[in-house]
Amino acid sequence: MKKATRYINFFIVVIVFGLLLWWLVLVTDQSADATKESGKATLKEQIGKTIRLSYSIEGVYPPSIEYLEKNYGLRIDEKYFVHYEVFADNIMPQYEVYDRPD
């Protein structure tokens, strides 16, 4: 009887440990996704601020993201891709930040 109780207790400990490990992996994965989305949002906000700064100084919107990087010190992490579309010098460009495929 003592031996069976030991096995049952061991089995319960293994199950509880496995569930805790599974929960830890799940929470870590969700945290990484939230961090990635936060990084994209921050970059998009920074691009918008830099575009408006360029417009306030020069009177026209910047022609490209490369122009902002070269003249205004904007830095874009290699893990992101920015789609930047200019319609006219006096209309704010449309832009969107995407994750680069791994």
NORTA-V450953 format. One line per field, one symbol per residue. psi: psi as a letter, one per 30 degrees, with the letter a starting at -180 (. if undefined). burial: I if it has 16 or more other C-alpha atoms within 10 Angstrom, else O. A space follows every 50 residues. Layout:
psi->???
burial->???
//
This chain:
psi->eeeeeeeeeeeeeeeeeeeeeeeeeeeeeeeeeeeeeeeeeeeeeeeeee eeeeefefflkkfleeeeeefggkkkkfflkkkkkkelfgkklklkklkk k.
burial->OOOOOOOOOOOOOOOOOOOOOOOOOOOOOOOOOOOOOOOIOOIIOOIIOI IIIIIOOOOIIIIOIOOIOOOOOIOIOOOOOIOOOOOOOOOIIOOOIOOO OO
//
